[in-house]
């Protein structure tokens, strides 16, 4: 049997924290005009329909979303 009374726990089990320079870059804003991802949860059927519509009308899905959003804002403020 092992005598556990003589075992010690390490004082710092988390390790060394990351350097400040390694984590500061996630706070920078992307340059104006650069595209950034937008994640939304939609049904597979709606995704298929959206992508199919974009493909049928020879328009990029990103551009189609921008057009839809612009139309919505114009109508709903």
C-alpha positions in Angstrom: 0.0 0.0 0.0 1.2 3.6 -0.8 1.8 6.0 2.1 -0.1 9.1 0.9 0.9 11.2 4.0 4.3 12.0 2.4 2.9 13.1 -1.0 2.7 16.8 -1.7 0.6 18.8 -4.2 2.3 21.0 -6.6 1.8 24.7 -5.6 1.2 26.0 -9.1 -0.7 23.5 -11.3 -1.8 26.0 -14.0 1.6 26.7 -15.4 3.0 30.0 -16.5 0.5 32.6 -17.7 0.7 33.8 -21.4 2.8 36.9 -22.0 0.8 40.1 -22.5 1.9 40.6 -26.1 0.4 37.1 -27.0 -3.1 38.0 -25.8 -3.3 41.8 -26.6 -3.8 41.2 -30.4 -7.3 39.8 -29.9 -8.6 43.3 -28.9 -7.6 45.0 -32.2 -10.3 46.0 -34.6 -10.0 44.7 -38.2 -9.2 47.4 -40.7 -12.1 49.2 -42.3 -13.5 47.3 -45.3 -12.1 43.9 -44.1 -14.6 41.1 -43.9 -15.2 39.3 -40.6 -17.2 36.2 -39.9 -20.8 36.3 -38.6 -22.2 33.1 -37.1 -25.9 32.4 -36.9 -27.8 29.2 -36.3 -30.2 28.3 -39.1 -31.9 25.1 -40.2 -30.2 23.0 -42.8 -33.1 23.5 -45.1 -32.9 27.3 -44.9 -29.1 27.2 -45.5 -29.6 25.0 -48.5 -32.3 27.4 -49.9 -30.2 30.5 -49.2 -27.1 29.0 -50.9 -29.2 27.7 -53.8 -30.9 31.1 -54.4 -27.5 32.8 -54.4 -26.1 30.2 -56.8 -29.2 30.4 -59.1 -28.9 34.2 -59.3 -25.1 34.1 -59.7 -24.4 36.2 -56.6 -22.0 35.6 -53.8 -23.7 34.5 -50.5 -22.0 37.3 -48.6 -23.2 39.9 -51.1 -26.8 38.4 -51.0 -26.8 38.8 -47.2 -25.6 42.4 -47.5 -28.4 43.1 -50.0 -31.0 41.4 -47.7 -29.8 43.3 -44.6 -29.8 46.7 -46.5 -33.4 46.0 -47.7 -34.5 45.0 -44.2 -33.0 48.2 -42.6 -34.7 50.4 -45.3 -38.1 48.9 -44.5 -37.8 48.4 -40.7 -35.5 51.2 -39.6 
